[in-house]
Amino acid sequence: MSLKRLAILGGEPAFKEPLHVGRPNLGDREVLFHYLNQVLERKWLTNNGPLVRELESRIAKILGVKNVVATVNGTLGLEIAIRALGLQGEVIVPSYTFAATVHSLFWLGIKPVFVDVDPVTYNVDPKQVRRVITPETSGIMSVNVYGRPSDIERLSEIARDYNLKLLFDSAHAFHCSYRGKMIGNFGDAEVFSFHATKFFHTVEGGAVTTNDEQLAEKLRAMRDFGYVGLDQVEYVGTNAKMNEFSAAMGLTNLERLDEFVYVNHRNYRRYLKELDGLAGVTLMRYEETEKRNYGYIIIEVDPDVTGLTRDQLAKVLWAENILARKYFYPPCHLMEPYRTLLPQARSRLRETERISSRVLALPTGISIKEEDIETISSIIELAIRNADGLKNIR
């Protein structure tokens, strides 16, 4: 790399155009237009249209799950799953997650009970779950962070022992597996996000998956205002239906799914190569014997070794037009209203707070080239070498 001086110290940015985390992967536009023309010819734009049903069927086949209920987004997918499962009172959930996970509970009048995460996997620590169960606990909502599965076996055991519902927020984990079985088949239900920033997307969208036929029937009704027939309402529902245009994008992107995974894996391997041995910077590892989408490139920055905090390194990267993101910062228990309503949570979330102050997501996806990764990694190394001159960055 020819970069001689960091942009934040007066040099020119390494990239003229910004490199984003979560820049959309896009399928072939001619395929998309083919699907969109079908929608326009049929004039069937929403309300469980044929493309939505085809998308559900194809996803069910990929995951090997009996039921896929497509939704307008992952957040409403969580909300109808919570309501369909009858969750109430208290639900155990990590604070180290995107706000929508916790908001979906609080929105429905349920108290989130935060638990700490494992320092290696960043997922819910099952040992902590047992410690916070009370007579008011109705369920566990675990998050498969960055597409790496939770300790599903131990969480399932806890749910059985205490007769609790088990729901997984699998927003990151589409096309991932746990012990050879695809994510989407575990717990009482799982919820995926197909937002534009995810490696597979429908622009906006999501899905709830379950192998419970009765639950699936309830979910389908609840996403459509609670209707089970033309003039018959059986449940309190909402409008969580996916439209045909979103399904068209999803079907288009499914055709390039293997390519998206291939490029993400290639990028992951290149980051491993470039960052290997860089003291104080640890790249999150994926278990390559399982299916993974490799959709997140996560580094953990140890300021005691690098001489730079995560926030300082982020500022260096942003100055170079590398728009790295602090996923997840702040953790949910430090956001309002939870910071005010649940101040006692901090005492049991030491790992969550440590990790959230160190983690940084780097760009990947089909818009990122291997030479971009070489440059990004060189800038990180250069920043660490110049740590003394960067200490006053705020």
ABEGO torsion letter per residue (X at the ends): XABABBAAAGBBBABABBBBBGBBBBBBAAAAAAAAAAAAAAGBABGGBAAAAAAAAAAAAAAGBABBBBBABAAAAAAAAAAAAGBBEBBBBBABBBAAAAAAAAAAGBBBBBBBBBAAAGBBBAAAAAAABBAABABBBBBBBGGBBBBAAAAAAAAAAAGBBBBBBAAAABGBBBGGBBBGABEABBBBBABAABABBAGBEBBBBBABAAAAAAAAAAABGGBABAABBABBBBBABBBAAAAAAAAAAAAAAAAAAAAAAAAAAAAAAAABGBBGBBBBBBBAABBBAGABBBBBBBAAAAGBBAAAAAAAAAAAGBBBBBOBOBBAAABOAAAAABAAAAAAAAAAAAAAAABBBBBBEAABBAAAAAAAAAAAAAAAAAAAAAAABX
